[in-house]
Amino acid sequence: MAKVQRVRLAEGEIAAEDDYAEHLRDYRKFVRGVQLVIAGVATVLLLLAFFLL
């Protein structure tokens, strides 16, 4: 994984590395959810094509 750099916020605070790690976990969960939804839709479409055509 890439090296995490500290980010300076507008208020002058430094974002914690934990915040960035949490962001990455959320992003990975989101991408996994999108993959599952697309796989489900594709499965339904394939079943519809198989049984209706």
C-alpha positions as CSV (number, residue, x, y, z in Angstrom):
1,M,0.0,0.0,0.0
2,A,1.1,3.5,-0.7
3,K,2.8,5.6,2.0
4,V,0.3,7.8,3.8
5,Q,1.1,11.4,3.9
6,R,-0.3,13.9,6.4
7,V,-2.7,16.4,4.9
8,R,-2.9,20.0,6.3
9,L,-6.5,21.1,6.6
10,A,-7.9,24.6,6.2
11,E,-8.0,25.2,9.9
12,G,-4.3,24.3,10.2
13,E,-5.0,20.9,11.8
14,I,-3.3,17.9,10.4
15,A,-5.6,15.0,9.4
16,A,-4.8,11.8,11.3
17,E,-3.5,8.8,9.4
18,D,-6.4,6.9,10.9
19,D,-8.9,9.1,9.0
20,Y,-7.2,8.3,5.7
21,A,-7.2,4.6,6.6
22,E,-10.9,4.8,7.4
23,H,-11.5,6.6,4.1
24,L,-9.7,3.7,2.3
25,R,-11.8,1.1,4.1
26,D,-15.0,3.0,3.2
27,Y,-14.0,3.3,-0.4
28,R,-13.2,-0.4,-0.7
29,K,-16.5,-1.3,0.8
30,F,-18.3,1.0,-1.7
31,V,-16.4,-0.5,-4.6
32,R,-17.2,-4.0,-3.4
33,G,-20.9,-3.1,-3.0
34,V,-21.0,-1.7,-6.6
35,Q,-19.4,-4.9,-7.9
36,L,-22.0,-7.0,-6.1
37,V,-24.9,-4.9,-7.4
38,I,-23.5,-5.1,-11.0
39,A,-23.0,-8.9,-10.7
40,G,-26.6,-9.2,-9.4
41,V,-28.0,-7.2,-12.2
42,A,-26.0,-9.1,-14.8
43,T,-27.2,-12.4,-13.3
44,V,-30.8,-11.3,-13.5
45,L,-30.4,-10.2,-17.1
46,L,-28.8,-13.4,-18.1
47,L,-31.6,-15.4,-16.5
48,L,-34.2,-13.3,-18.2
49,A,-32.5,-13.8,-21.5
50,F,-32.2,-17.6,-21.0
51,F,-35.8,-18.1,-19.9
52,L,-37.5,-15.6,-22.2
53,L,-35.7,-15.9,-25.5
